[in-house]
């Protein structure tokens, strides 16, 4: 049972609380969730502001992005390769000490190759337009602007009661459709408006607290850690199909819902049991208070969250440090995986040889530029953005749409979510993750193929 400060909804909060609940949440909805036509294309306010800053920075973007990678490498060396007794006393050590040595290695590689790209010094396979420039300047610039602005203003959507309100309203239906606890809606919404990594972290935390079983946590982590709205917008931009942002986003929602219904009924997810972490008993009770409507319960929970929420300035300060953490600790490693994947794709025939059966399939289906597109069907397992980059190098919008759609629906990728899942307490193995990736791809591809036929 939740405590109530007053039986009357209007007496549960002050004017300031209502101002935060309505004002901040409405701003978040307007900034992140409200699509509109701008200069002939569908977009959201985040995209418009990001494009504005991109045009202002212009050619200087390379100094902005590469400097961040270089600083990230220096920070990784200072905080992770010095004695722990010293690094633990450095400022912000709790933010900058990597949880795994691999992240430090990738950050150092990223700093060195980004510097080589910036000054155009080194072998062509590092500094070329298709590899170093794409990963560390072009794509990184777009991602940094979207993620930076997203981190700054995301608390307006998450900290002031909106997620509590929507999540509570959706609890009953969520359980009926997906056989999952209603609070899983919060994980989904967190990734929807933030990032899939946030949802994985939330799912792991709730599994360890006894709110989710092993089955529930595995299903949620692999099916509801969806990509965020800003990422879908970025995907459409890089793939060159900005005018089809809404069809792309609608396709993602449909496919992800279908996958969430189908994949838990198939191995490996069907083999998981409703056992709780550490052998503990189930800790979750989602029953609405007797005599109270679900709407009133959702309203009370939203107001309770808004009442204890920080000021907008404090929220933006929290968002700023979240941005710094992503800039210096996550993005260098993620973009280095992307750089290495692109280097293999453009400078060797390995991925093309592996994807030859897929090339034959695409040829049989008369997909344009099938040879270029074939590796994009599975390369998203390493980094979900690489299929989008491949799509950007393809001229036919039909193929662009399919690859962009795969990049936002496959969800399992080792540059971020797969590593987070494997490092968590959620009992999923690398083999199981690859199997789930394959199942999602098999489900998504024919749907995207059909939608592309209708659009183009």
HULIN-V458486 format. One record per residue. N is the residue number from 1. SS is DSSP state (helix for helix, strand for strand, loop for the rest). PHI is phi in degrees with one decimal (999 if undefined). Layout:
n/ss/phi
N/SS/PHI
N/SS/PHI
This chain:
n/ss/phi
1/loop/999
2/loop/-95.3
3/loop/-70.8
4/loop/-119.9
5/loop/-78.4
6/loop/-164.8
7/loop/-70.4
8/loop/-95.0
9/helix/-56.1
10/helix/-71.9
11/helix/-96.4
12/loop/-84.7
13/loop/-154.9
14/loop/-86.4
15/helix/-59.2
16/helix/-62.9
17/helix/-63.1
18/helix/-63.6
19/helix/-63.7
20/helix/-69.5
21/helix/-60.3
22/helix/-83.5
23/helix/-63.9
24/helix/-68.1
25/helix/-65.5
26/helix/-66.0
27/helix/-62.1
28/helix/-61.1
29/helix/-63.0
30/helix/-65.8
31/helix/-78.4
32/helix/-105.8
33/helix/-114.6
34/loop/-106.5
35/loop/-77.8
36/strand/-155.1
37/strand/-89.0
38/strand/-133.7
39/loop/53.8
40/loop/87.2
41/strand/-130.4
42/strand/-75.2
43/strand/-156.9
44/loop/-126.9
45/helix/-58.6
46/helix/-56.4
47/helix/-66.3
48/helix/-64.1
49/helix/-65.6
50/helix/-61.9
51/helix/-63.8
52/helix/-62.4
53/helix/-64.7
54/helix/-63.4
55/helix/-69.2
56/helix/-68.6
57/helix/-70.4
58/helix/57.2
59/helix/-67.3
60/helix/-77.4
61/helix/-57.0
62/helix/-63.2
63/helix/-70.2
64/helix/-64.7
65/helix/-72.8
66/helix/-64.3
67/helix/-62.0
68/helix/-65.2
69/helix/-65.0
70/helix/-66.0
71/helix/-62.1
72/helix/-60.1
73/helix/-66.2
74/helix/-63.0
75/helix/-61.0
76/helix/-62.3
77/helix/-65.1
78/helix/-63.3
79/helix/-87.1
80/helix/-118.0
81/loop/-112.6
82/loop/-102.1
83/loop/-53.4
84/helix/-59.2
85/helix/-62.7
86/helix/-88.1
87/helix/-64.2
88/loop/-68.4
89/loop/-94.8
90/loop/-75.9
91/loop/-59.2
92/loop/60.9
93/helix/-61.6
94/helix/-67.3
95/helix/-94.2
96/helix/-105.8
97/loop/-87.0
98/loop/-69.8
99/loop/-83.0
100/loop/-148.8
101/helix/-61.4
102/helix/-62.0
103/helix/-66.1
104/helix/-64.6
105/helix/-59.8
106/helix/-64.4
107/helix/-64.9
108/helix/-66.8
109/helix/-59.4
110/helix/-62.2
111/helix/-63.6
112/helix/-68.1
113/helix/-71.7
114/helix/-67.3
115/helix/-64.4
116/helix/-62.1
117/helix/-67.5
118/helix/-59.3
119/helix/-95.7
120/loop/51.4
121/loop/-123.4
122/loop/129.5
123/loop/-66.6
124/helix/-60.5
125/helix/-67.2
126/helix/-90.8
127/helix/-98.3
128/loop/-67.2
129/helix/-58.3
130/helix/-73.9
131/helix/-114.7
132/helix/-60.5
133/helix/-65.4
134/helix/-63.2
135/helix/-71.4
136/helix/-94.7
137/helix/-122.2
138/helix/-65.2
139/helix/-70.4
140/helix/-60.2
141/helix/-60.8
142/helix/-64.3
143/helix/-65.9
144/helix/-60.8
145/helix/-67.8
146/helix/-66.7
147/helix/-70.1
148/helix/-61.1
149/helix/-65.1
150/helix/-62.8
151/helix/-63.4
152/helix/-62.4
153/helix/-106.0
154/helix/-56.7
155/helix/-56.5
156/helix/-64.1
157/helix/-94.3
158/helix/-106.7
159/loop/-98.8
160/loop/-119.1
161/loop/102.4
162/helix/-62.5
163/helix/-65.0
164/helix/-63.6
165/helix/-64.9
166/helix/-65.9
167/helix/-60.7
168/helix/-66.4
169/helix/-62.3
170/helix/-91.3
171/helix/-55.9
172/helix/-62.8
173/helix/-64.9
174/helix/-62.2
175/helix/-67.4
176/helix/-65.0
177/helix/-78.1
178/helix/-110.6
179/loop/56.3
180/loop/-131.3
181/loop/-61.8
182/loop/-61.1
183/loop/-67.0
184/helix/-62.4
185/helix/-60.1
186/helix/-66.8
187/helix/-59.1
188/helix/-63.8
189/helix/-65.5
190/helix/-63.0
191/helix/-75.7
192/helix/-59.9
193/helix/-102.4
194/loop/-119.8
195/loop/-157.1
196/helix/-65.7
197/helix/-64.8
198/helix/-60.6
199/helix/-66.8
200/helix/-63.2
201/helix/-61.9
202/helix/-62.6
203/helix/-64.1
204/helix/-60.9
205/helix/-60.9
206/helix/-72.6
207/helix/-65.0
208/helix/-69.1
209/loop/-84.4
210/loop/90.6
211/loop/-82.4
212/loop/-119.0
213/loop/-83.3
214/helix/-60.7
215/helix/-62.3
216/helix/-63.1
217/helix/-66.4
218/helix/-66.4
219/helix/-66.3
220/helix/-65.4
221/helix/-63.7
222/helix/-98.3
223/helix/-125.9
224/loop/-116.6
225/loop/-86.2
226/loop/-74.5
227/loop/-76.4
228/loop/-79.1
229/helix/-58.3
230/helix/-58.0
231/helix/-69.4
232/helix/-62.8
233/helix/-61.5
234/helix/-62.3
235/helix/-59.3
236/helix/-62.1
237/helix/-65.7
238/helix/-68.6
239/helix/-72.3
240/loop/84.0
241/loop/-127.4
242/helix/-56.1
243/helix/-69.2
244/helix/-113.1
245/helix/-59.2
246/helix/-64.7
247/helix/-59.7
248/helix/-64.1
249/helix/-68.2
250/helix/-62.7
251/helix/-62.6
252/helix/-60.3
253/helix/-61.1
254/helix/-62.3
255/helix/-65.8
256/helix/-66.2
257/helix/-66.0
258/helix/-61.7
259/helix/-62.6
260/helix/-67.6
261/helix/-83.8
262/helix/-85.2
263/helix/-61.2
264/helix/-66.3
265/helix/-89.4
266/loop/-114.7
267/loop/-63.2
268/loop/-87.5
269/helix/-66.1
270/helix/-66.3
271/helix/-86.2
272/loop/-78.0
273/loop/-108.7
274/loop/-83.1
275/loop/-106.9
276/loop/-105.1
277/helix/-55.5
278/helix/69.5
279/helix/74.5
280/loop/-76.3
281/loop/-83.1
282/loop/-60.0
283/loop/-103.0
284/loop/-98.4
285/loop/-133.2
286/loop/-107.3
287/loop/-65.3
288/loop/-74.4
289/loop/-57.7
290/loop/-54.6
291/loop/85.1
292/loop/-111.0
293/loop/-73.9
294/helix/-63.8
295/helix/-63.4
296/helix/-66.1
297/helix/-62.6
298/helix/-62.8
299/helix/-66.1
300/helix/-60.8
301/helix/-65.9
302/helix/-64.1
303/helix/-66.0
304/helix/-60.6
305/helix/-66.9
306/helix/-62.6
307/helix/-62.8
308/loop/-96.3
309/loop/-75.4
310/loop/-74.5
311/loop/-70.9
312/helix/-55.6
313/helix/-63.9
314/helix/-66.2
315/helix/-64.4
316/helix/-67.4
317/helix/-64.5
318/helix/-63.2
319/helix/-63.0
320/helix/-62.8
321/helix/-70.6
322/helix/-64.0
323/helix/-62.6
324/helix/-61.6
325/helix/-60.3
326/helix/-68.6
327/helix/-59.8
328/helix/-94.4
329/helix/-109.8
330/helix/-103.1
331/helix/-63.3
332/helix/-57.5
333/helix/-68.0
334/helix/-63.4
335/helix/-72.2
336/helix/-71.0
337/helix/-60.4
338/helix/-63.5
339/helix/-59.9
340/helix/-65.1
341/helix/-65.5
342/helix/-64.2
343/helix/-63.3
344/helix/-67.0
345/helix/-63.6
346/helix/-88.4
347/helix/-117.9
348/loop/-136.3
349/loop/-104.3
350/helix/-61.6
351/helix/-68.2
352/helix/-65.9
353/helix/-66.5
354/helix/-63.7
355/loop/-89.9
356/helix/-57.8
357/helix/-60.6
358/helix/-69.5
359/helix/-60.1
360/helix/-63.1
361/helix/-63.4
362/helix/-64.8
363/helix/-63.0
364/helix/-64.8
365/loop/-87.5
366/loop/59.7
367/loop/-80.0
368/loop/-60.0
369/loop/52.8
370/helix/-61.6
371/helix/-65.5
372/helix/-69.2
373/helix/-79.5
374/helix/-53.5
375/helix/-62.1
376/helix/-67.3
377/helix/-72.8
378/loop/-125.0
379/helix/-68.6
380/helix/-63.5
381/helix/-62.3
382/loop/-81.9
383/loop/-151.1
384/loop/-69.0
385/loop/-88.6
386/helix/-63.0
387/helix/-56.8
388/helix/-67.5
389/helix/-63.8
390/helix/-60.9
391/helix/-59.6
392/helix/-65.4
393/loop/-90.0
394/loop/-100.2
395/loop/-89.3
396/loop/-82.3
397/helix/-64.4
398/helix/-59.3
399/helix/-71.6
400/helix/-55.2
401/helix/-64.5
402/helix/-62.6
403/helix/-67.3
404/helix/-62.7
405/helix/-64.2
406/helix/-63.7
407/helix/-64.7
408/loop/-104.8
409/loop/-122.6
410/loop/-72.0
411/loop/69.5
412/loop/-92.2
413/loop/-149.1
414/loop/-80.6
415/loop/-72.9
416/loop/-153.8
417/helix/-63.2
418/helix/-63.1
419/helix/-65.3
420/helix/-61.8
421/helix/-65.1
422/helix/-66.3
423/helix/-84.0
424/loop/-87.4
425/loop/-84.1
426/loop/-63.3
427/loop/-79.8
428/loop/-114.5
429/loop/-97.9
430/helix/-62.7
431/helix/-64.2
432/helix/-65.1
433/helix/-64.0
434/helix/-64.4
435/helix/-62.9
436/helix/-65.5
437/helix/-57.1
438/helix/-64.9
439/helix/-62.6
440/helix/-62.5
441/helix/-66.2
442/helix/-63.2
443/helix/-73.2
444/helix/-73.2
445/helix/-58.1
446/helix/-63.0
447/helix/-68.5
448/helix/-64.2
449/helix/-60.3
450/helix/-67.3
451/helix/-64.8
452/helix/-60.9
453/helix/-62.0
454/helix/-71.2
455/helix/-79.7
456/loop/-120.2
